[in-house]
């Protein structure tokens, strides 16, 4: 029994969500439909795409396919062999030769879903169906495919939200469209902003697809985002680290005063609760400021004398003595 990798056919991962599977199917079905694609292998590819979607869209069929592979149909029928019975469907597309599809996997339901022949679907299909030696005319609609684009935001834009005007290539070649995008407060990288109806146009009376803007964050000079938490560095002088001090630290909203505990070493982190990245569901994260001790690159004569005096009187040994040269 020949094994068909339905995930490869649709170009999705094995752990793809139902939304990802549907999106891939719509895109490929439109691309390889014989009414649109006139290449020699379009008919077979179109059929394979529909067959793959018929299985992967159904949780029960998909589970059996993942477990049994090529034998999933037998498992679907309780272990028996696939029953006989083929259904032939022909299409007369614009006066061209008929396209014939024969299958024993219930492929007719694929056409009903794609072209809306079943009750309550988006609408009937348009073409010619041969039945009993007669030709019947019927109309068909096909939803437009979804589109995706990259949306690069600054950390402040993503945190505070707002509106942003962007220009992207439209669904028509050479077309440039401008969109006013509403950015949700606290949107994070990896999430998408959906613009309904801004994807590929539908066929017939079908609705267009959607445009998904995949959010990416530009690098920031001060902060690093990890989950909902922000990380930054606070530079301090040796005497501030030794004696303690109060310094000013920036946040996403405003500058705040932070106390540096006496005896702080480089790498010590100070946590500012609730000063991290906002989240509408779970609340804002925290801000972690890591202490970094800095020394002057050039010392004045007086500074050098003071450091020399400190070196003479201090008994502080940051390194184990066994590492010192004898």
VEXDO-819609 format. One line per 8 residues: number of its first residue (from 1); their letters; for each residue x, y, z of C-alpha. Coordinates in nm, 3 decimals, decimal comma. Example, Ala and Ser with C-alpha at 12.3 -4.5 7.8 and 13.67 -1.06 7.14 Angstrom:
<recs>
1 = as = 1,230/-0,450/0,780 | 1,367/-0,106/0,714
</recs>
This chain:
<recs>
1 = xxxxxxxx = 0,000/0,000/0,000 | 0,149/0,330/-0,109 | 0,205/0,576/0,176 | 0,121/0,940/0,113 | 0,270/1,196/0,347 | -0,024/1,433/0,381 | 0,175/1,677/0,594 | 0,436/1,711/0,319
9 = xxxxxxxx = 0,159/1,750/0,061 | 0,018/2,051/0,248 | 0,362/2,180/0,347 | 0,292/2,182/0,721 | 0,459/2,030/1,026 | 0,317/1,719/1,193 | 0,219/1,925/1,496 | 0,047/2,193/1,284
17 = xxxxxxxx = -0,274/2,340/1,424 | -0,609/2,308/1,246 | -0,586/2,675/1,153 | -0,244/2,621/0,990 | -0,373/2,316/0,802 | -0,678/2,504/0,674 | -0,467/2,801/0,571 | -0,223/2,580/0,376
25 = xxxxxxxx = -0,508/2,395/0,208 | -0,682/2,712/0,092 | -0,362/2,848/-0,053 | -0,273/2,529/-0,242 | -0,628/2,457/-0,359 | -0,644/2,799/-0,519 | -0,298/2,765/-0,669 | -0,352/2,424/-0,831
33 = xxxxxxxx = -0,720/2,437/-0,925 | -0,751/2,342/-1,296 | -0,948/2,657/-1,362 | -0,648/2,862/-1,252 | -0,342/2,643/-1,313 | -0,292/2,498/-1,663 | 0,029/2,302/-1,596 | 0,030/1,931/-1,668
41 = xxxxxxxx = 0,060/1,819/-1,305 | -0,190/2,067/-1,158 | -0,480/1,821/-1,174 | -0,297/1,551/-0,978 | -0,156/1,798/-0,726 | -0,500/1,951/-0,677 | -0,641/1,606/-0,604 | -0,359/1,520/-0,361
49 = xxxxxxxx = -0,410/1,848/-0,172 | -0,779/1,779/-0,131 | -0,720/1,421/-0,020 | -0,464/1,534/0,239 | -0,699/1,800/0,375 | -0,990/1,555/0,398 | -0,786/1,346/0,641 | -0,596/1,608/0,841
57 = xxxxxxxx = -0,898/1,832/0,903 | -1,076/1,546/1,081 | -0,930/1,481/1,430 | -1,032/1,114/1,426 | -0,895/1,044/1,079 | -0,581/1,240/1,156 | -0,518/1,041/1,474 | -0,553/0,710/1,287
65 = xxxxxxxx = -0,332/0,837/1,004 | -0,061/0,944/1,252 | -0,074/0,602/1,417 | -0,121/0,361/1,127 | 0,023/0,545/0,828 | -0,080/0,390/0,498 | -0,316/0,149/0,679 | -0,523/0,424/0,840
73 = xxxxxxxx = -0,828/0,360/0,619 | -0,844/-0,001/0,729 | -0,821/0,116/1,088 | -1,099/0,364/1,019 | -1,322/0,077/0,909 | -1,242/-0,144/1,204 | -0,955/-0,332/1,043 | -1,125/-0,433/0,721
81 = xxxxxxxx = -1,006/-0,356/0,370 | -1,127/-0,037/0,205 | -1,472/-0,092/0,053 | -1,522/-0,075/-0,325 | -1,713/0,206/-0,485 | -1,568/0,490/-0,685 | -1,728/0,821/-0,757 | -1,643/0,995/-1,081
89 = xxxxxxxx = -1,666/1,371/-1,114 | -1,592/1,566/-1,433 | -1,531/1,935/-1,484 | -1,564/2,123/-1,811 | -1,351/2,433/-1,749 | -1,399/2,707/-2,004 | -1,457/2,466/-2,291 | -1,138/2,263/-2,224
97 = xxxxxxxx = -1,114/1,886/-2,196 | -1,290/1,723/-1,903 | -1,092/1,649/-1,588 | -1,181/1,317/-1,430 | -1,118/1,227/-1,066 | -1,180/0,875/-0,933 | -1,118/0,786/-0,570 | -1,247/0,555/-0,301
105 = xxxxxxxx = -1,176/0,792/-0,011 | -1,497/0,996/-0,017 | -1,333/1,266/-0,225 | -1,672/1,402/-0,331 | -1,704/1,569/0,011 | -1,387/1,763/-0,071 | -1,555/1,912/-0,376 | -1,866/1,988/-0,178
113 = xxxxxxxx = -1,662/2,179/0,078 | -1,444/2,355/-0,177 | -1,726/2,451/-0,415 | -2,013/2,481/-0,168 | -2,242/2,211/-0,308 | -2,363/2,106/0,039 | -2,642/2,297/0,213 | -2,531/2,589/0,426
121 = xxxxxxxx = -2,199/2,630/0,245 | -2,071/2,955/0,103 | -2,250/2,903/-0,229 | -2,269/2,681/-0,537 | -1,987/2,628/-0,786 | -1,967/2,722/-1,146 | -1,869/2,479/-1,422 | -2,025/2,171/-1,576
129 = xxxxxxxx = -2,114/1,843/-1,411 | -2,198/1,540/-1,625 | -2,470/1,316/-1,484 | -2,674/1,056/-1,677 | -2,530/1,173/-2,008 | -2,657/1,527/-1,960 | -2,467/1,844/-1,880 | -2,584/2,055/-1,587
137 = xxxxxxxx = -2,459/2,408/-1,516 | -2,372/2,507/-1,159 | -2,189/2,797/-1,000 | -1,896/2,781/-0,758 | -1,736/3,005/-0,502 | -1,391/2,971/-0,349 | -1,270/3,171/-0,047 | -0,958/3,380/-0,098
145 = xxxxxxxx = -0,629/3,260/0,048 | -0,479/3,423/0,355 | -0,162/3,633/0,329 | 0,119/3,691/0,577 | 0,361/3,980/0,623 | 0,627/4,087/0,873 | 0,556/4,369/1,118 | 0,867/4,500/1,296
153 = xxxxxxxx = 0,792/4,703/1,612 | 1,000/4,886/1,866 | 0,978/4,761/2,223 | 0,785/5,073/2,320 | 0,533/5,029/2,035 | 0,466/4,670/2,134 | 0,437/4,756/2,504 | 0,213/5,061/2,477
161 = xxxxxxxx = 0,011/4,969/2,166 | -0,149/5,229/1,942 | -0,194/5,280/1,570 | 0,063/5,248/1,295 | 0,036/5,311/0,922 | 0,216/5,056/0,705 | 0,250/4,998/0,331 | 0,268/4,647/0,185
169 = xxxxxxxx = 0,249/4,479/-0,151 | -0,115/4,408/-0,230 | -0,260/4,081/-0,364 | -0,232/4,213/-0,721 | 0,116/4,219/-0,875 | 0,275/4,564/-0,849 | 0,005/4,691/-0,616 | 0,103/4,880/-0,299
177 = xxxxxxxx = -0,162/4,912/-0,028 | -0,158/5,123/0,286 | -0,312/4,991/0,606 | -0,383/5,157/0,940 | -0,293/4,888/1,192 | -0,421/4,889/1,548 | -0,146/4,744/1,767 | -0,273/4,575/2,086
185 = xxxxxxxx = -0,101/4,676/2,410 | 0,153/4,412/2,514 | 0,175/4,225/2,183 | 0,482/4,000/2,182 | 0,708/3,855/1,912 | 0,563/3,546/1,749 | 0,205/3,670/1,780 | 0,002/3,787/1,479
193 = xxxxxxxx = -0,231/4,079/1,414 | -0,521/3,984/1,185 | -0,660/4,224/0,926 | -0,988/4,064/0,820 | -1,065/4,061/0,448 | -0,725/4,195/0,340 | -0,594/3,868/0,193 | -0,634/3,725/-0,157
201 = xxxxxxxx = -0,969/3,801/-0,324 | -1,225/3,519/-0,336 | -1,357/3,357/-0,652 | -1,717/3,425/-0,742 | -1,912/3,560/-0,447 | -1,680/3,409/-0,187 | -1,521/3,627/0,077 | -1,153/3,731/0,057
209 = xxxxxxxx = -0,888/3,585/0,284 | -0,726/3,761/0,577 | -0,391/3,933/0,620 | -0,181/3,818/0,916 | 0,096/4,050/1,038 | 0,360/3,846/1,220 | 0,509/4,057/1,498 | 0,885/4,093/1,537
217 = xxxxxxxx = 1,070/4,320/1,781 | 1,360/4,542/1,685 | 1,667/4,524/1,908 | 1,669/4,777/2,194 | 1,966/4,974/2,321 | 1,867/4,942/2,688 | 1,634/4,647/2,744 | 1,620/4,277/2,660
225 = xxxxxxxx = 1,282/4,101/2,665 | 1,242/3,745/2,794 | 0,881/3,638/2,823 | 0,715/3,917/3,023 | 1,035/4,022/3,202 | 1,279/4,294/3,100 | 1,652/4,288/3,165 | 1,890/4,582/3,170
233 = xxxxxxxx = 2,230/4,680/3,308 | 2,295/4,950/3,568 | 2,656/5,077/3,569 | 2,794/5,186/3,909 | 3,128/5,317/4,033 | 3,348/5,110/4,269 | 3,263/5,335/4,563 | 2,890/5,319/4,488
241 = xxxxxxxx = 2,912/4,942/4,484 | 3,113/4,937/4,807 | 2,928/5,204/5,003 | 2,582/5,181/4,851 | 2,405/5,452/4,655 | 2,083/5,568/4,497 | 2,085/5,579/4,116 | 1,836/5,663/3,843
249 = xxxxxxxx = 1,716/5,376/3,624 | 1,500/5,400/3,308 | 1,187/5,185/3,259 | 0,942/5,160/2,969 | 0,725/5,429/3,130 | 0,952/5,667/3,322 | 1,278/5,689/3,514 | 1,279/5,558/3,872
257 = xxxxxxxx = 1,521/5,580/4,166 | 1,688/5,255/4,271 | 1,896/5,184/4,581 | 2,224/5,000/4,528 | 2,294/4,792/4,841 | 2,636/4,841/5,000 | 2,882/4,567/4,912 | 2,728/4,490/4,572
265 = xxxxxxxx = 2,938/4,305/4,315 | 2,901/4,293/3,937 | 2,626/4,053/3,833 | 2,399/4,121/4,127 | 2,039/4,172/4,010 | 1,790/4,419/4,152 | 1,426/4,328/4,087 | 1,165/4,595/4,018
273 = xxxxxxxx = 0,830/4,417/4,047 | 0,567/4,505/3,787 | 0,805/4,724/3,584 | 0,850/4,473/3,304 | 0,652/4,413/2,984 | 0,272/4,456/3,012 | 0,033/4,163/2,969 | -0,345/4,209/2,960
281 = xxxxxxxx = -0,416/3,863/3,103 | -0,147/3,795/3,363 | -0,023/4,146/3,443 | 0,311/4,311/3,376 | 0,634/4,124/3,423 | 0,931/4,241/3,628 | 1,238/4,449/3,546 | 1,575/4,307/3,646
289 = xxxxxxxx = 1,868/4,551/3,666 | 2,208/4,382/3,672 | 2,487/4,573/3,843 | 2,801/4,634/3,642 | 3,095/4,798/3,822 | 3,284/5,042/3,602 | 3,622/5,204/3,667 | 3,760/5,520/3,504
297 = xxxxxxxx = 3,978/5,450/3,204 | 4,209/5,738/3,291 | 4,289/5,834/3,652 | 4,385/6,178/3,770 | 4,695/6,211/3,990 | 4,483/6,241/4,303 | 4,258/5,948/4,207 | 4,560/5,729/4,147
305 = xxxxxxxx = 4,705/5,817/4,491 | 4,375/5,735/4,660 | 4,350/5,399/4,487 | 4,710/5,323/4,585 | 4,631/5,408/4,946 | 4,325/5,183/4,932 | 4,534/4,901/4,793 | 4,779/4,936/5,084
313 = xxxxxxxx = 4,524/4,936/5,365 | 4,259/4,699/5,226 | 4,266/4,333/5,331 | 4,000/4,237/5,074 | 4,104/3,932/4,867 | 3,864/3,854/4,582 | 4,074/3,554/4,468 | 4,174/3,244/4,669
321 = xxxxxx = 4,532/3,285/4,789 | 4,631/2,944/4,649 | 4,602/3,091/4,301 | 4,859/3,362/4,378 | 5,219/3,322/4,262 | 5,467/3,217/4,531
</recs>
